[in-house]
């Protein structure tokens, strides 16, 4: 199977790693991404399943496993582009731990959120306007311009701080042999934006720092008028280590399974021939049958002809 499934889907309802992975195996997947809500109690079972060669781990989502003492699982507990120096230091420590854990479980890449520009969160106001059908009105465009001005003032310094954190993490990437991939996020405030990502890759690609393309996040950015998602995907494709695959109900409800949203997956069929990790990332409450149907839809859209592993029915 060319797809893996994120354990974000089911880690919250299991008490052993074996049970969590057995459920995923039952859908026909033989590979997973270990999500950022993987609790320490699940790790022994995961390692037992790996030792038995029952399943494979291709990617790990930072922070994983959940750091001891963390108030809750979250990919932005600490961010490497944060304006606060101590937070950046904590981010480097805990991302390093995730990279070393990823090496233990045989993963190729760690997915990482870089943080947000220290500015008001205009994106949620833009989403509310878009949901009311007021997208690209005079008020919408004025708010988007205000967001751009605020970001342009503060982002360059935080991109520098992100680069300083990546310089430190590059040593751990070399030590572990696991790539670190910066994920695109849906908001205007998120770091790094597409052009910033391209500039960082010019600096760090040889150090094993890559990008991670979330198809749903990119679609939301397009819906809000920030980017043309497919053009940026093609431009950044040489730097992309993997994909998060999910659909979007417009304007901004993501993590639904295709084809229940608006993403034109047939237009993304060129991704099928590229060397990258492909992870389905459904919301935790997603019905198993929707995941099985999503795989079938993607196989048809991307003209994948290898034999199906699943029986075709979800349990």
Buried (B, 14 or more C-beta within 10 A) or exposed (E): BEBBBBBBBBBBEBEBBBEBBBBBBEBBBBBBBBBBBBBEEBBEBBBBBBEEEEBBBBBBBBBBBBBEEBEEBBBBBBBBBBBEEEBBBBBBEBBBBBBBBBBBBEBBBBBBBBBBBBBEEBBEBBBEBBEEEEBEEEEBEEBBEBBEEBBEEBBEEBBEBBBBBBBBBBEBBEEBEBBBBBBBBBBBBBBBBBEBBBBBBEEBEEBBBBBBBBBBBBBBBBBBBBBBBBEBBEBBBEBBBBBBBBBBEEBBBBBBBBBBBBBEBEEBBEBBEEEBBBBBBBBBEBEBEBBBBBBBBBBEBBEBEEEEEBEEEBE
